[in-house]
């Protein structure tokens, strides 16, 4: 199989919207989620993202393992090759190594769930972009599967956000939280 390999294939492995960051984000956020259902969702999806990381790593490895020196040069893969040979290294399409600076764990359930929904949409967009450049049907099938899972994760986080907002109390401030606003109003009136 001859396939054009480029740095964009690595982006979903260790890029800013990739599977490594997603798994670390969700498995870290689960500790501060106040509801068992939300912890379970984050554990499930975080674990699934580790599986996706393995899938992307396998794809990258299969596409690069037998490259000849001429193919490496022809495909512009020599900069990566000098540093990593054909090892699967977590980096963005632009070549920046993975960093946790691209992910967020706030400790506020509403904020974290919004972060997760945005992260799933960014990952879906990255998969859309990879599909635009990919011409290998086997790779496209795997990428389509992963893209579909990002959509499912987005939906599950949306369901969790609804569950969380339905259970707001004075400890969770978000927009127009009646419980929080009422308590704040009472305290503000006492100070006058």
C-alpha positions in Angstrom: 0.0 0.0 0.0 1.4 3.3 -1.0 -0.1 6.3 0.8 1.0 9.9 1.1 2.0 10.4 4.7 2.0 13.9 6.0 2.1 15.5 9.5 -1.7 15.8 9.5 -1.9 12.1 10.1 -0.2 12.7 13.4 -2.5 15.5 14.5 -5.3 13.2 15.9 -2.7 11.3 17.8 -1.0 14.1 19.7 -2.3 17.4 18.3 -4.2 20.0 20.2 -7.6 18.3 19.5 -6.3 14.8 19.4 -7.1 11.6 21.2 -4.3 11.9 23.8 -5.5 15.2 25.0 -9.1 14.0 25.1 -8.4 11.0 27.1 -6.3 12.9 29.6 -8.9 15.7 29.9 -11.9 13.4 30.6 -10.0 11.0 32.9 -8.8 14.1 34.9 -12.2 15.9 35.0 -14.0 12.9 36.4 -12.5 13.4 39.8 -14.5 16.7 40.4 -17.8 15.7 38.8 -20.4 15.8 41.5 -22.8 13.2 40.0 -22.0 9.5 39.6 -23.6 9.5 36.2 -21.2 12.2 35.0 -18.2 10.5 36.5 -19.2 7.3 34.6 -19.6 9.1 31.3 -16.2 10.7 31.7 -14.6 7.4 32.6 -16.3 5.6 29.7 -15.4 8.3 27.1 -11.9 8.8 28.5 -11.2 5.1 28.2 -12.6 5.0 24.7 -10.4 7.9 23.7 -7.4 5.8 24.7 -8.6 3.1 22.3 -8.9 5.8 19.6 -5.3 6.8 20.4 -4.2 3.2 19.8 -6.1 3.1 16.5 -4.5 6.3 15.2 -1.1 5.1 16.3 -1.6 1.9 14.5 -2.7 3.7 11.3 0.4 6.0 11.5 2.7 3.1 12.1 1.2 1.1 9.2 1.6 4.0 6.8 5.2 4.8 7.8 6.8 1.5 8.7 8.0 0.5 5.2 8.8 3.9 3.7 11.9 4.0 1.6 14.4 6.8 1.7 13.0 8.1 -1.6 9.4 8.0 -0.3 10.4 9.8 2.8 12.0 12.6 0.7 9.2 12.7 -1.9 6.6 13.1 0.8 8.3 15.7 2.8 8.7 13.4 5.8 12.4 13.9 6.3 12.1 16.4 9.2 10.0 14.1 11.2 12.1 11.1 10.2 15.3 12.8 11.5 13.9 13.2 14.9 11.7 10.1 15.3 12.6 7.7 12.4 9.2 6.1 12.0 8.3 6.0 15.6 4.8 7.2 16.5 5.3 10.5 18.3 2.5 12.7 19.7 2.6 16.0 17.8 0.4 18.4 15.9 0.2 18.6 12.2 2.5 21.6 12.4 5.1 19.5 14.3 4.6 20.9 17.8 5.0 18.2 20.5 1.9 17.3 22.5 1.4 19.6 25.5 -1.2 19.7 28.2 -1.5 23.4 27.5 -4.0 22.5 24.8 -6.5 21.0 27.3 -8.5 22.3 30.2 -9.6 20.9 33.5 -11.4 23.6 35.4 -13.1 21.7 38.2 -16.5 23.3 37.5 -18.8 20.7 36.0 -20.7 23.1 33.8 -17.5 24.7 32.4 -15.8 21.3 31.9 -18.8 19.9 30.1 -18.9 22.8 27.7 -15.1 22.4 27.2 -15.7 18.7 26.4 -18.5 19.5 23.9 -16.2 22.0 22.2 -13.3 19.5 22.2 -15.4 16.9 20.5 -16.5 19.3 17.8 -12.8 20.4 17.2 -11.8 16.7 16.9 -14.7 16.1 14.5 -13.5 19.1 12.4 -10.0 17.7 12.3 -11.3 14.3 11.1 -13.3 16.1 8.5 -10.1 17.8 7.3 -8.2 14.6 7.3 -10.9 13.0 5.1 -10.5 15.8 2.6 -6.9 14.8 2.0 -7.0 11.1 2.5 -7.2 8.9 -0.6 -6.8 5.4 1.0 -10.2 3.7 1.5 -9.0 1.6 4.4 -7.8 4.7 6.3 -10.9 6.6 5.4 -13.1 3.9 6.9 -11.3 4.1 10.2 -11.3 7.9 10.2 -15.0 7.9 9.4 -15.6 5.6 12.4 -13.6 7.8 14.7 -15.4 10.9 13.4 -18.8 9.2 14.2 -17.7 8.5 17.7 -16.8 12.2 18.2 -20.4 13.0 17.3 -21.7 10.5 19.8 -19.4 11.8 22.5 -20.7 15.4 21.8 -24.2 14.1 22.3 -23.5 12.3 25.5 -21.8 15.4 26.9 -24.8 17.4 25.9 -27.1 15.0 27.8 -24.8 15.3 30.8 -24.9 19.1 30.6 -28.7 18.9 30.7 -28.6 16.5 33.7 -26.2 18.9 35.5 -28.1 22.0 34.8 -31.3 20.4 36.0 -29.6 19.8 39.4 -28.0 23.2 39.9 -27.9 24.5 43.5 -26.1 27.3 45.4 -22.8 25.6 44.8 -23.0 25.7 41.0 -23.2 29.2 39.5 -24.1 29.3 35.8 -25.9 32.1 34.0 -29.3 32.3 35.7 -29.1 29.7 38.5 -32.1 30.6 40.6 -30.8 28.9 43.7 -27.5 30.8 43.5 -29.0 34.1 42.5 -31.6 34.0 45.3 -28.9 33.3 47.9 -26.7 36.0 46.5 -29.6 38.5 46.4 -30.5 37.7 50.1 -26.8 38.2 51.2 -26.5 41.4 49.2 -29.7 42.8 50.7 -28.5 42.1 54.3 -25.3 44.1 53.7 -27.3 47.3 52.8 
